[in-house]
Amino acid sequence: MTEIVDVHLGRRLRQRRRLLHLTQSDLAATCGVGFQQIQKYECATHRISAAMLWRLAGALGVGTQYFYEGLDSEASAEQRVA
């Protein structure tokens, strides 16, 4: 079962990558992984480690806190639905 935080981080990753007009391959090359790994992060099928989150943040020009912005309200909405 996918955790809401993993889904949120993946969405934020995809959002920022697209905002910068980067492909998954572009971002992957910068971070030293394959594009499939970026795809798995964005789809929340793989969890992002703290070290990788730090690398992704640097590659995307944001702080790590960027990925968590809005998580509290999203998690609250998810709990109301459940």
mmCIF file of the N, C-alpha and C atoms, coordinates in Angstrom:
data_MODEL
# 
_entry.id   MODEL 
# 
loop_
_atom_site.group_PDB 
_atom_site.id 
_atom_site.type_symbol 
_atom_site.label_atom_id 
_atom_site.label_alt_id 
_atom_site.label_comp_id 
_atom_site.label_asym_id 
_atom_site.label_entity_id 
_atom_site.label_seq_id 
_atom_site.pdbx_PDB_ins_code 
_atom_site.Cartn_x 
_atom_site.Cartn_y 
_atom_site.Cartn_z 
_atom_site.occupancy 
_atom_site.B_iso_or_equiv 
_atom_site.pdbx_formal_charge 
_atom_site.auth_seq_id 
_atom_site.auth_comp_id 
_atom_site.auth_asym_id 
_atom_site.auth_atom_id 
_atom_site.pdbx_PDB_model_num 
ATOM 1   N N  . MET A 1 1  ? 0.840   -1.187 0.000   1.00 0.00 ? 1  MET A N  1 
ATOM 2   C CA . MET A 1 1  ? 0.000   0.000  0.000   1.00 0.00 ? 1  MET A CA 1 
ATOM 3   C C  . MET A 1 1  ? 0.883   1.248  0.000   1.00 0.00 ? 1  MET A C  1 
ATOM 4   N N  . THR A 1 2  ? 0.573   2.170  -0.862  1.00 0.00 ? 2  THR A N  1 
ATOM 5   C CA . THR A 1 2  ? 1.356   3.390  -0.988  1.00 0.00 ? 2  THR A CA 1 
ATOM 6   C C  . THR A 1 2  ? 0.934   4.390  0.083   1.00 0.00 ? 2  THR A C  1 
ATOM 7   N N  . GLU A 1 3  ? 1.918   4.961  0.721   1.00 0.00 ? 3  GLU A N  1 
ATOM 8   C CA . GLU A 1 3  ? 1.674   5.981  1.744   1.00 0.00 ? 3  GLU A CA 1 
ATOM 9   C C  . GLU A 1 3  ? 1.383   7.323  1.081   1.00 0.00 ? 3  GLU A C  1 
ATOM 10  N N  . ILE A 1 4  ? 0.533   8.117  1.721   1.00 0.00 ? 4  ILE A N  1 
ATOM 11  C CA . ILE A 1 4  ? 0.171   9.426  1.193   1.00 0.00 ? 4  ILE A CA 1 
ATOM 12  C C  . ILE A 1 4  ? 1.404   10.310 1.024   1.00 0.00 ? 4  ILE A C  1 
ATOM 13  N N  . VAL A 1 5  ? 2.375   10.178 1.918   1.00 0.00 ? 5  VAL A N  1 
ATOM 14  C CA . VAL A 1 5  ? 3.583   10.998 1.816   1.00 0.00 ? 5  VAL A CA 1 
ATOM 15  C C  . VAL A 1 5  ? 4.383   10.638 0.570   1.00 0.00 ? 5  VAL A C  1 
ATOM 16  N N  . ASP A 1 6  ? 4.452   9.366  0.212   1.00 0.00 ? 6  ASP A N  1 
ATOM 17  C CA . ASP A 1 6  ? 5.179   8.948  -0.986  1.00 0.00 ? 6  ASP A CA 1 
ATOM 18  C C  . ASP A 1 6  ? 4.496   9.497  -2.245  1.00 0.00 ? 6  ASP A C  1 
ATOM 19  N N  . VAL A 1 7  ? 3.191   9.448  -2.266  1.00 0.00 ? 7  VAL A N  1 
ATOM 20  C CA . VAL A 1 7  ? 2.428   9.984  -3.398  1.00 0.00 ? 7  VAL A CA 1 
ATOM 21  C C  . VAL A 1 7  ? 2.639   11.493 -3.507  1.00 0.00 ? 7  VAL A C  1 
ATOM 22  N N  . HIS A 1 8  ? 2.596   12.172 -2.375  1.00 0.00 ? 8  HIS A N  1 
ATOM 23  C CA . HIS A 1 8  ? 2.777   13.628 -2.359  1.00 0.00 ? 8  HIS A CA 1 
ATOM 24  C C  . HIS A 1 8  ? 4.167   14.011 -2.867  1.00 0.00 ? 8  HIS A C  1 
ATOM 25  N N  . LEU A 1 9  ? 5.196   13.330 -2.373  1.00 0.00 ? 9  LEU A N  1 
ATOM 26  C CA . LEU A 1 9  ? 6.564   13.626 -2.811  1.00 0.00 ? 9  LEU A CA 1 
ATOM 27  C C  . LEU A 1 9  ? 6.709   13.391 -4.311  1.00 0.00 ? 9  LEU A C  1 
ATOM 28  N N  . GLY A 1 10 ? 6.122   12.319 -4.813  1.00 0.00 ? 10 GLY A N  1 
ATOM 29  C CA . GLY A 1 10 ? 6.175   12.038 -6.246  1.00 0.00 ? 10 GLY A CA 1 
ATOM 30  C C  . GLY A 1 10 ? 5.498   13.112 -7.077  1.00 0.00 ? 10 GLY A C  1 
ATOM 31  N N  . ARG A 1 11 ? 4.363   13.584 -6.599  1.00 0.00 ? 11 ARG A N  1 
ATOM 32  C CA . ARG A 1 11 ? 3.647   14.656 -7.310  1.00 0.00 ? 11 ARG A CA 1 
ATOM 33  C C  . ARG A 1 11 ? 4.461   15.937 -7.347  1.00 0.00 ? 11 ARG A C  1 
ATOM 34  N N  . ARG A 1 12 ? 5.054   16.274 -6.203  1.00 0.00 ? 12 ARG A N  1 
ATOM 35  C CA . ARG A 1 12 ? 5.861   17.493 -6.126  1.00 0.00 ? 12 ARG A CA 1 
ATOM 36  C C  . ARG A 1 12 ? 7.101   17.374 -7.019  1.00 0.00 ? 12 ARG A C  1 
ATOM 37  N N  . LEU A 1 13 ? 7.693   16.198 -7.054  1.00 0.00 ? 13 LEU A N  1 
ATOM 38  C CA . LEU A 1 13 ? 8.844   15.956 -7.911  1.00 0.00 ? 13 LEU A CA 1 
ATOM 39  C C  . LEU A 1 13 ? 8.468   16.170 -9.374  1.00 0.00 ? 13 LEU A C  1 
ATOM 40  N N  . ARG A 1 14 ? 7.394   15.550 -9.809  1.00 0.00 ? 14 ARG A N  1 
ATOM 41  C CA . ARG A 1 14 ? 6.942   15.691 -11.198 1.00 0.00 ? 14 ARG A CA 1 
ATOM 42  C C  . ARG A 1 14 ? 6.597   17.142 -11.520 1.00 0.00 ? 14 ARG A C  1 
ATOM 43  N N  . GLN A 1 15 ? 5.922   17.806 -10.597 1.00 0.00 ? 15 GLN A N  1 
ATOM 44  C CA . GLN A 1 15 ? 5.511   19.192 -10.805 1.00 0.00 ? 15 GLN A CA 1 
ATOM 45  C C  . GLN A 1 15 ? 6.725   20.097 -11.037 1.00 0.00 ? 15 GLN A C  1 
ATOM 46  N N  . ARG A 1 16 ? 7.727   19.973 -10.191 1.00 0.00 ? 16 ARG A N  1 
ATOM 47  C CA . ARG A 1 16 ? 8.916   20.819 -10.310 1.00 0.00 ? 16 ARG A CA 1 
ATOM 48  C C  . ARG A 1 16 ? 9.712   20.467 -11.573 1.00 0.00 ? 16 ARG A C  1 
ATOM 49  N N  . ARG A 1 17 ? 9.852   19.190 -11.851 1.00 0.00 ? 17 ARG A N  1 
ATOM 50  C CA . ARG A 1 17 ? 10.587  18.761 -13.050 1.00 0.00 ? 17 ARG A CA 1 
ATOM 51  C C  . ARG A 1 17 ? 9.941   19.334 -14.303 1.00 0.00 ? 17 ARG A C  1 
ATOM 52  N N  . ARG A 1 18 ? 8.632   19.255 -14.384 1.00 0.00 ? 18 ARG A N  1 
ATOM 53  C CA . ARG A 1 18 ? 7.922   19.782 -15.560 1.00 0.00 ? 18 ARG A CA 1 
ATOM 54  C C  . ARG A 1 18 ? 8.002   21.297 -15.635 1.00 0.00 ? 18 ARG A C  1 
ATOM 55  N N  . LEU A 1 19 ? 7.949   21.957 -14.476 1.00 0.00 ? 19 LEU A N  1 
ATOM 56  C CA . LEU A 1 19 ? 8.058   23.415 -14.442 1.00 0.00 ? 19 LEU A CA 1 
ATOM 57  C C  . LEU A 1 19 ? 9.385   23.863 -15.051 1.00 0.00 ? 19 LEU A C  1 
ATOM 58  N N  . LEU A 1 20 ? 10.429  23.084 -14.828 1.00 0.00 ? 20 LEU A N  1 
ATOM 59  C CA . LEU A 1 20 ? 11.755  23.403 -15.362 1.00 0.00 ? 20 LEU A CA 1 
ATOM 60  C C  . LEU A 1 20 ? 11.978  22.830 -16.767 1.00 0.00 ? 20 LEU A C  1 
ATOM 61  N N  . HIS A 1 21 ? 10.950  22.205 -17.342 1.00 0.00 ? 21 HIS A N  1 
ATOM 62  C CA . HIS A 1 21 ? 11.019  21.617 -18.685 1.00 0.00 ? 21 HIS A CA 1 
ATOM 63  C C  . HIS A 1 21 ? 12.128  20.575 -18.789 1.00 0.00 ? 21 HIS A C  1 
ATOM 64  N N  . LEU A 1 22 ? 12.264  19.767 -17.744 1.00 0.00 ? 22 LEU A N  1 
ATOM 65  C CA . LEU A 1 22 ? 13.232  18.674 -17.744 1.00 0.00 ? 22 LEU A CA 1 
ATOM 66  C C  . LEU A 1 22 ? 12.517  17.363 -18.036 1.00 0.00 ? 22 LEU A C  1 
ATOM 67  N N  . THR A 1 23 ? 13.169  16.494 -18.773 1.00 0.00 ? 23 THR A N  1 
ATOM 68  C CA . THR A 1 23 ? 12.631  15.147 -18.955 1.00 0.00 ? 23 THR A CA 1 
ATOM 69  C C  . THR A 1 23 ? 13.071  14.293 -17.765 1.00 0.00 ? 23 THR A C  1 
ATOM 70  N N  . GLN A 1 24 ? 12.452  13.148 -17.638 1.00 0.00 ? 24 GLN A N  1 
ATOM 71  C CA . GLN A 1 24 ? 12.886  12.217 -16.603 1.00 0.00 ? 24 GLN A CA 1 
ATOM 72  C C  . GLN A 1 24 ? 14.338  11.822 -16.838 1.00 0.00 ? 24 GLN A C  1 
ATOM 73  N N  . SER A 1 25 ? 14.727  11.679 -18.076 1.00 0.00 ? 25 SER A N  1 
ATOM 74  C CA . SER A 1 25 ? 16.109  11.336 -18.418 1.00 0.00 ? 25 SER A CA 1 
ATOM 75  C C  . SER A 1 25 ? 17.081  12.437 -18.023 1.00 0.00 ? 25 SER A C  1 
ATOM 76  N N  . ASP A 1 26 ? 16.696  13.694 -18.248 1.00 0.00 ? 26 ASP A N  1 
ATOM 77  C CA . ASP A 1 26 ? 17.546  14.824 -17.858 1.00 0.00 ? 26 ASP A CA 1 
ATOM 78  C C  . ASP A 1 26 ? 17.811  14.805 -16.357 1.00 0.00 ? 26 ASP A C  1 
ATOM 79  N N  . LEU A 1 27 ? 16.744  14.673 -15.595 1.00 0.00 ? 27 LEU A N  1 
ATOM 80  C CA . LEU A 1 27 ? 16.864  14.676 -14.137 1.00 0.00 ? 27 LEU A CA 1 
ATOM 81  C C  . LEU A 1 27 ? 17.638  13.459 -13.656 1.00 0.00 ? 27 LEU A C  1 
ATOM 82  N N  . ALA A 1 28 ? 17.375  12.331 -14.249 1.00 0.00 ? 28 ALA A N  1 
ATOM 83  C CA . ALA A 1 28 ? 18.065  11.098 -13.867 1.00 0.00 ? 28 ALA A CA 1 
ATOM 84  C C  . ALA A 1 28 ? 19.565  11.217 -14.082 1.00 0.00 ? 28 ALA A C  1 
ATOM 85  N N  . ALA A 1 29 ? 19.969  11.774 -15.203 1.00 0.00 ? 29 ALA A N  1 
ATOM 86  C CA . ALA A 1 29 ? 21.389  11.922 -15.500 1.00 0.00 ? 29 ALA A CA 1 
ATOM 87  C C  . ALA A 1 29 ? 22.069  12.831 -14.484 1.00 0.00 ? 29 ALA A C  1 
ATOM 88  N N  . THR A 1 30 ? 21.394  13.877 -14.081 1.00 0.00 ? 30 THR A N  1 
ATOM 89  C CA . THR A 1 30 ? 21.937  14.793 -13.087 1.00 0.00 ? 30 THR A CA 1 
ATOM 90  C C  . THR A 1 30 ? 22.113  14.116 -11.734 1.00 0.00 ? 30 THR A C  1 
ATOM 91  N N  . CYS A 1 31 ? 21.197  13.214 -11.402 1.00 0.00 ? 31 CYS A N  1 
ATOM 92  C CA . CYS A 1 31 ? 21.206  12.558 -10.092 1.00 0.00 ? 31 CYS A CA 1 
ATOM 93  C C  . CYS A 1 31 ? 21.928  11.213 -10.093 1.00 0.00 ? 31 CYS A C  1 
ATOM 94  N N  . GLY A 1 32 ? 22.355  10.758 -11.247 1.00 0.00 ? 32 GLY A N  1 
ATOM 95  C CA . GLY A 1 32 ? 23.107  9.513  -11.318 1.00 0.00 ? 32 GLY A CA 1 
ATOM 96  C C  . GLY A 1 32 ? 22.277  8.246  -11.218 1.00 0.00 ? 32 GLY A C  1 
ATOM 97  N N  . VAL A 1 33 ? 21.044  8.304  -11.715 1.00 0.00 ? 33 VAL A N  1 
ATOM 98  C CA . VAL A 1 33 ? 20.167  7.129  -11.740 1.00 0.00 ? 33 VAL A CA 1 
ATOM 99  C C  . VAL A 1 33 ? 19.569  7.009  -13.135 1.00 0.00 ? 33 VAL A C  1 
ATOM 100 N N  . GLY A 1 34 ? 18.854  5.928  -13.393 1.00 0.00 ? 34 GLY A N  1 
ATOM 101 C CA . GLY A 1 34 ? 18.171  5.761  -14.666 1.00 0.00 ? 34 GLY A CA 1 
ATOM 102 C C  . GLY A 1 34 ? 16.833  6.491  -14.665 1.00 0.00 ? 34 GLY A C  1 
ATOM 103 N N  . PHE A 1 35 ? 16.324  6.792  -15.848 1.00 0.00 ? 35 PHE A N  1 
ATOM 104 C CA . PHE A 1 35 ? 15.042  7.500  -15.919 1.00 0.00 ? 35 PHE A CA 1 
ATOM 105 C C  . PHE A 1 35 ? 13.924  6.679  -15.304 1.00 0.00 ? 35 PHE A C  1 
ATOM 106 N N  . GLN A 1 36 ? 14.061  5.345  -15.343 1.00 0.00 ? 36 GLN A N  1 
ATOM 107 C CA . GLN A 1 36 ? 13.031  4.489  -14.763 1.00 0.00 ? 36 GLN A CA 1 
ATOM 108 C C  . GLN A 1 36 ? 12.907  4.740  -13.260 1.00 0.00 ? 36 GLN A C  1 
ATOM 109 N N  . GLN A 1 37 ? 14.019  5.036  -12.612 1.00 0.00 ? 37 GLN A N  1 
ATOM 110 C CA . GLN A 1 37 ? 13.986  5.300  -11.178 1.00 0.00 ? 37 GLN A CA 1 
ATOM 111 C C  . GLN A 1 37 ? 13.209  6.585  -10.892 1.00 0.00 ? 37 GLN A C  1 
ATOM 112 N N  . ILE A 1 38 ? 13.415  7.603  -11.685 1.00 0.00 ? 38 ILE A N  1 
ATOM 113 C CA . ILE A 1 38 ? 12.665  8.856  -11.525 1.00 0.00 ? 38 ILE A CA 1 
ATOM 114 C C  . ILE A 1 38 ? 11.183  8.578  -11.736 1.00 0.00 ? 38 ILE A C  1 
ATOM 115 N N  . GLN A 1 39 ? 10.873  7.786  -12.740 1.00 0.00 ? 39 GLN A N  1 
ATOM 116 C CA . GLN A 1 39 ? 9.482   7.423  -13.013 1.00 0.00 ? 39 GLN A CA 1 
ATOM 117 C C  . GLN A 1 39 ? 8.867   6.707  -11.813 1.00 0.00 ? 39 GLN A C  1 
ATOM 118 N N  . LYS A 1 40 ? 9.615   5.810  -11.196 1.00 0.00 ? 40 LYS A N  1 
ATOM 119 C CA . LYS A 1 40 ? 9.116   5.077  -10.036 1.00 0.00 ? 40 LYS A CA 1 
ATOM 120 C C  . LYS A 1 40 ? 8.922   5.995  -8.838  1.00 0.00 ? 40 LYS A C  1 
ATOM 121 N N  . TYR A 1 41 ? 9.794   6.980  -8.679  1.00 0.00 ? 41 TYR A N  1 
ATOM 122 C CA . TYR A 1 41 ? 9.609   7.966  -7.608  1.00 0.00 ? 41 TYR A CA 1 
ATOM 123 C C  . TYR A 1 41 ? 8.338   8.779  -7.848  1.00 0.00 ? 41 TYR A C  1 
ATOM 124 N N  . GLU A 1 42 ? 8.147   9.229  -9.078  1.00 0.00 ? 42 GLU A N  1 
ATOM 125 C CA . GLU A 1 42 ? 6.992   10.058 -9.397  1.00 0.00 ? 42 GLU A CA 1 
ATOM 126 C C  . GLU A 1 42 ? 5.676   9.298  -9.260  1.00 0.00 ? 42 GLU A C  1 
ATOM 127 N N  . CYS A 1 43 ? 5.691   8.020  -9.533  1.00 0.00 ? 43 CYS A N  1 
ATOM 128 C CA . CYS A 1 43 ? 4.481   7.195  -9.408  1.00 0.00 ? 43 CYS A CA 1 
ATOM 129 C C  . CYS A 1 43 ? 4.322   6.596  -8.014  1.00 0.00 ? 43 CYS A C  1 
ATOM 130 N N  . ALA A 1 44 ? 5.282   6.866  -7.152  1.00 0.00 ? 44 ALA A N  1 
ATOM 131 C CA . ALA A 1 44 ? 5.274   6.387  -5.757  1.00 0.00 ? 44 ALA A CA 1 
ATOM 132 C C  . ALA A 1 44 ? 5.334   4.869  -5.649  1.00 0.00 ? 44 ALA A C  1 
ATOM 133 N N  . THR A 1 45 ? 5.941   4.225  -6.641  1.00 0.00 ? 45 THR A N  1 
ATOM 134 C CA . THR A 1 45 ? 6.137   2.783  -6.526  1.00 0.00 ? 45 THR A CA 1 
ATOM 135 C C  . THR A 1 45 ? 7.428   2.466  -5.785  1.00 0.00 ? 45 THR A C  1 
ATOM 136 N N  . HIS A 1 46 ? 8.343   3.453  -5.732  1.00 0.00 ? 46 HIS A N  1 
ATOM 137 C CA . HIS A 1 46 ? 9.560   3.363  -4.922  1.00 0.00 ? 46 HIS A CA 1 
ATOM 138 C C  . HIS A 1 46 ? 9.633   4.580  -4.022  1.00 0.00 ? 46 HIS A C  1 
ATOM 139 N N  . ARG A 1 47 ? 10.081  4.365  -2.810  1.00 0.00 ? 47 ARG A N  1 
ATOM 140 C CA . ARG A 1 47 ? 10.251  5.471  -1.879  1.00 0.00 ? 47 ARG A CA 1 
ATOM 141 C C  . ARG A 1 47 ? 11.553  6.206  -2.158  1.00 0.00 ? 47 ARG A C  1 
ATOM 142 N N  . ILE A 1 48 ? 11.545  7.498  -1.898  1.00 0.00 ? 48 ILE A N  1 
ATOM 143 C CA . ILE A 1 48 ? 12.725  8.324  -2.100  1.00 0.00 ? 48 ILE A CA 1 
ATOM 144 C C  . ILE A 1 48 ? 13.508  8.371  -0.792  1.00 0.00 ? 48 ILE A C  1 
ATOM 145 N N  . SER A 1 49 ? 14.769  7.968  -0.837  1.00 0.00 ? 49 SER A N  1 
ATOM 146 C CA . SER A 1 49 ? 15.609  8.023  0.363   1.00 0.00 ? 49 SER A CA 1 
ATOM 147 C C  . SER A 1 49 ? 15.949  9.477  0.674   1.00 0.00 ? 49 SER A C  1 
ATOM 148 N N  . ALA A 1 50 ? 16.402  9.717  1.883   1.00 0.00 ? 50 ALA A N  1 
ATOM 149 C CA . ALA A 1 50 ? 16.783  11.067 2.297   1.00 0.00 ? 50 ALA A CA 1 
ATOM 150 C C  . ALA A 1 50 ? 17.923  11.593 1.422   1.00 0.00 ? 50 ALA A C  1 
ATOM 151 N N  . ALA A 1 51 ? 18.900  10.744 1.134   1.00 0.00 ? 51 ALA A N  1 
ATOM 152 C CA . ALA A 1 51 ? 20.029  11.167 0.300   1.00 0.00 ? 51 ALA A CA 1 
ATOM 153 C C  . ALA A 1 51 ? 19.573  11.518 -1.111  1.00 0.00 ? 51 ALA A C  1 
ATOM 154 N N  . MET A 1 52 ? 18.681  10.716 -1.676  1.00 0.00 ? 52 MET A N  1 
ATOM 155 C CA . MET A 1 52 ? 18.184  10.992 -3.023  1.00 0.00 ? 52 MET A CA 1 
ATOM 156 C C  . MET A 1 52 ? 17.313  12.241 -3.031  1.00 0.00 ? 52 MET A C  1 
ATOM 157 N N  . LEU A 1 53 ? 16.520  12.438 -1.992  1.00 0.00 ? 53 LEU A N  1 
ATOM 158 C CA . LEU A 1 53 ? 15.693  13.640 -1.913  1.00 0.00 ? 53 LEU A CA 1 
ATOM 159 C C  . LEU A 1 53 ? 16.578  14.880 -1.914  1.00 0.00 ? 53 LEU A C  1 
ATOM 160 N N  . TRP A 1 54 ? 17.691  14.806 -1.211  1.00 0.00 ? 54 TRP A N  1 
ATOM 161 C CA . TRP A 1 54 ? 18.642  15.911 -1.157  1.00 0.00 ? 54 TRP A CA 1 
ATOM 162 C C  . TRP A 1 54 ? 19.237  16.162 -2.547  1.00 0.00 ? 54 TRP A C  1 
ATOM 163 N N  . ARG A 1 55 ? 19.608  15.084 -3.256  1.00 0.00 ? 55 ARG A N  1 
ATOM 164 C CA . ARG A 1 55 ? 20.152  15.217 -4.617  1.00 0.00 ? 55 ARG A CA 1 
ATOM 165 C C  . ARG A 1 55 ? 19.117  15.797 -5.577  1.00 0.00 ? 55 ARG A C  1 
ATOM 166 N N  . LEU A 1 56 ? 17.884  15.297 -5.475  1.00 0.00 ? 56 LEU A N  1 
ATOM 167 C CA . LEU A 1 56 ? 16.814  15.801 -6.342  1.00 0.00 ? 56 LEU A CA 1 
ATOM 168 C C  . LEU A 1 56 ? 16.553  17.278 -6.091  1.00 0.00 ? 56 LEU A C  1 
ATOM 169 N N  . ALA A 1 57 ? 16.528  17.660 -4.830  1.00 0.00 ? 57 ALA A N  1 
ATOM 170 C CA . ALA A 1 57 ? 16.300  19.062 -4.485  1.00 0.00 ? 57 ALA A CA 1 
ATOM 171 C C  . ALA A 1 57 ? 17.382  19.943 -5.100  1.00 0.00 ? 57 ALA A C  1 
ATOM 172 N N  . GLY A 1 58 ? 18.630  19.521 -4.985  1.00 0.00 ? 58 GLY A N  1 
ATOM 173 C CA . GLY A 1 58 ? 19.726  20.290 -5.573  1.00 0.00 ? 58 GLY A CA 1 
ATOM 174 C C  . GLY A 1 58 ? 19.602  20.390 -7.087  1.00 0.00 ? 58 GLY A C  1 
ATOM 175 N N  . ALA A 1 59 ? 19.260  19.297 -7.721  1.00 0.00 ? 59 ALA A N  1 
ATOM 176 C CA . ALA A 1 59 ? 19.122  19.273 -9.177  1.00 0.00 ? 59 ALA A CA 1 
ATOM 177 C C  . ALA A 1 59 ? 17.970  20.147 -9.653  1.00 0.00 ? 59 ALA A C  1 
ATOM 178 N N  . LEU A 1 60 ? 16.943  20.269 -8.814  1.00 0.00 ? 60 LEU A N  1 
ATOM 179 C CA . LEU A 1 60 ? 15.755  21.048 -9.182  1.00 0.00 ? 60 LEU A CA 1 
ATOM 180 C C  . LEU A 1 60 ? 15.776  22.472 -8.639  1.00 0.00 ? 60 LEU A C  1 
ATOM 181 N N  . GLY A 1 61 ? 16.840  22.809 -7.909  1.00 0.00 ? 61 GLY A N  1 
ATOM 182 C CA . GLY A 1 61 ? 16.992  24.182 -7.424  1.00 0.00 ? 61 GLY A CA 1 
ATOM 183 C C  . GLY A 1 61 ? 16.041  24.572 -6.305  1.00 0.00 ? 61 GLY A C  1 
ATOM 184 N N  . VAL A 1 62 ? 15.700  23.614 -5.462  1.00 0.00 ? 62 VAL A N  1 
ATOM 185 C CA . VAL A 1 62 ? 14.815  23.885 -4.327  1.00 0.00 ? 62 VAL A CA 1 
ATOM 186 C C  . VAL A 1 62 ? 15.424  23.269 -3.070  1.00 0.00 ? 62 VAL A C  1 
ATOM 187 N N  . GLY A 1 63 ? 14.910  23.650 -1.925  1.00 0.00 ? 63 GLY A N  1 
ATOM 188 C CA . GLY A 1 63 ? 15.281  23.005 -0.684  1.00 0.00 ? 63 GLY A CA 1 
ATOM 189 C C  . GLY A 1 63 ? 14.451  21.739 -0.508  1.00 0.00 ? 63 GLY A C  1 
ATOM 190 N N  . THR A 1 64 ? 14.885  20.861 0.348   1.00 0.00 ? 64 THR A N  1 
ATOM 191 C CA . THR A 1 64 ? 14.138  19.619 0.560   1.00 0.00 ? 64 THR A CA 1 
ATOM 192 C C  . THR A 1 64 ? 12.729  19.882 1.080   1.00 0.00 ? 64 THR A C  1 
ATOM 193 N N  . GLN A 1 65 ? 12.538  20.991 1.788   1.00 0.00 ? 65 GLN A N  1 
ATOM 194 C CA . GLN A 1 65 ? 11.215  21.298 2.324   1.00 0.00 ? 65 GLN A CA 1 
ATOM 195 C C  . GLN A 1 65 ? 10.181  21.514 1.226   1.00 0.00 ? 65 GLN A C  1 
ATOM 196 N N  . TYR A 1 66 ? 10.634  21.845 0.008   1.00 0.00 ? 66 TYR A N  1 
ATOM 197 C CA . TYR A 1 66 ? 9.720   22.032 -1.117  1.00 0.00 ? 66 TYR A CA 1 
ATOM 198 C C  . TYR A 1 66 ? 8.832   20.811 -1.314  1.00 0.00 ? 66 TYR A C  1 
ATOM 199 N N  . PHE A 1 67 ? 9.408   19.634 -1.179  1.00 0.00 ? 67 PHE A N  1 
ATOM 200 C CA . PHE A 1 67 ? 8.673   18.405 -1.443  1.00 0.00 ? 67 PHE A CA 1 
ATOM 201 C C  . PHE A 1 67 ? 7.563   18.146 -0.425  1.00 0.00 ? 67 PHE A C  1 
ATOM 202 N N  . TYR A 1 68 ? 7.702   18.714 0.755   1.00 0.00 ? 68 TYR A N  1 
ATOM 203 C CA . TYR A 1 68 ? 6.722   18.489 1.822   1.00 0.00 ? 68 TYR A CA 1 
ATOM 204 C C  . TYR A 1 68 ? 5.648   19.571 1.903   1.00 0.00 ? 68 TYR A C  1 
ATOM 205 N N  . GLU A 1 69 ? 5.819   20.657 1.159   1.00 0.00 ? 69 GLU A N  1 
ATOM 206 C CA . GLU A 1 69 ? 4.841   21.740 1.198   1.00 0.00 ? 69 GLU A CA 1 
ATOM 207 C C  . GLU A 1 69 ? 3.468   21.221 0.777   1.00 0.00 ? 69 GLU A C  1 
ATOM 208 N N  . GLY A 1 70 ? 2.466   21.513 1.587   1.00 0.00 ? 70 GLY A N  1 
ATOM 209 C CA . GLY A 1 70 ? 1.099   21.111 1.292   1.00 0.00 ? 70 GLY A CA 1 
ATOM 210 C C  . GLY A 1 70 ? 0.741   19.719 1.772   1.00 0.00 ? 70 GLY A C  1 
ATOM 211 N N  . LEU A 1 71 ? 1.695   19.005 2.336   1.00 0.00 ? 71 LEU A N  1 
ATOM 212 C CA . LEU A 1 71 ? 1.438   17.630 2.771   1.00 0.00 ? 71 LEU A CA 1 
ATOM 213 C C  . LEU A 1 71 ? 0.432   17.566 3.907   1.00 0.00 ? 71 LEU A C  1 
ATOM 214 N N  . ASP A 1 72 ? 0.533   18.479 4.861   1.00 0.00 ? 72 ASP A N  1 
ATOM 215 C CA . ASP A 1 72 ? -0.391  18.456 5.999   1.00 0.00 ? 72 ASP A CA 1 
ATOM 216 C C  . ASP A 1 72 ? -1.840  18.584 5.555   1.00 0.00 ? 72 ASP A C  1 
ATOM 217 N N  . SER A 1 73 ? -2.122  19.513 4.647   1.00 0.00 ? 73 SER A N  1 
ATOM 218 C CA . SER A 1 73 ? -3.502  19.693 4.194   1.00 0.00 ? 73 SER A CA 1 
ATOM 219 C C  . SER A 1 73 ? -3.957  18.510 3.340   1.00 0.00 ? 73 SER A C  1 
ATOM 220 N N  . GLU A 1 74 ? -3.064  17.939 2.559   1.00 0.00 ? 74 GLU A N  1 
ATOM 221 C CA . GLU A 1 74 ? -3.429  16.779 1.754   1.00 0.00 ? 74 GLU A CA 1 
ATOM 222 C C  . GLU A 1 74 ? -3.715  15.559 2.619   1.00 0.00 ? 74 GLU A C  1 
ATOM 223 N N  . ALA A 1 75 ? -2.900  15.366 3.637   1.00 0.00 ? 75 ALA A N  1 
ATOM 224 C CA . ALA A 1 75 ? -3.098  14.240 4.547   1.00 0.00 ? 75 ALA A CA 1 
ATOM 225 C C  . ALA A 1 75 ? -4.398  14.404 5.329   1.00 0.00 ? 75 ALA A C  1 
ATOM 226 N N  . SER A 1 76 ? -4.714  15.633 5.726   1.00 0.00 ? 76 SER A N  1 
ATOM 227 C CA . SER A 1 76 ? -5.954  15.894 6.436   1.00 0.00 ? 76 SER A CA 1 
ATOM 228 C C  . SER A 1 76 ? -7.168  15.603 5.555   1.00 0.00 ? 76 SER A C  1 
ATOM 229 N N  . ALA A 1 77 ? -7.085  15.996 4.305   1.00 0.00 ? 77 ALA A N  1 
ATOM 230 C CA . ALA A 1 77 ? -8.178  15.738 3.356   1.00 0.00 ? 77 ALA A CA 1 
ATOM 231 C C  . ALA A 1 77 ? -8.349  14.243 3.146   1.00 0.00 ? 77 ALA A C  1 
ATOM 232 N N  . GLU A 1 78 ? -7.243  13.527 3.070   1.00 0.00 ? 78 GLU A N  1 
ATOM 233 C CA . GLU A 1 78 ? -7.289  12.072 2.875   1.00 0.00 ? 78 GLU A CA 1 
ATOM 234 C C  . GLU A 1 78 ? -7.948  11.395 4.085   1.00 0.00 ? 78 GLU A C  1 
ATOM 235 N N  . GLN A 1 79 ? -7.665  11.867 5.277   1.00 0.00 ? 79 GLN A N  1 
ATOM 236 C CA . GLN A 1 79 ? -8.254  11.284 6.482   1.00 0.00 ? 79 GLN A CA 1 
ATOM 237 C C  . GLN A 1 79 ? -9.762  11.543 6.555   1.00 0.00 ? 79 GLN A C  1 
ATOM 238 N N  . ARG A 1 80 ? -10.197 12.707 6.076   1.00 0.00 ? 80 ARG A N  1 
ATOM 239 C CA . ARG A 1 80 ? -11.631 13.025 6.084   1.00 0.00 ? 80 ARG A CA 1 
ATOM 240 C C  . ARG A 1 80 ? -12.395 12.117 5.138   1.00 0.00 ? 80 ARG A C  1 
ATOM 241 N N  . VAL A 1 81 ? -11.765 11.752 4.018   1.00 0.00 ? 81 VAL A N  1 
ATOM 242 C CA . VAL A 1 81 ? -12.401 10.892 3.029   1.00 0.00 ? 81 VAL A CA 1 
ATOM 243 C C  . VAL A 1 81 ? -12.500 9.459  3.537   1.00 0.00 ? 81 VAL A C  1 
ATOM 244 N N  . ALA A 1 82 ? -11.474 9.023  4.250   1.00 0.00 ? 82 ALA A N  1 
ATOM 245 C CA . ALA A 1 82 ? -11.417 7.639  4.717   1.00 0.00 ? 82 ALA A CA 1 
ATOM 246 C C  . ALA A 1 82 ? -12.380 7.328  5.811   1.00 0.00 ? 82 ALA A C  1 
# 
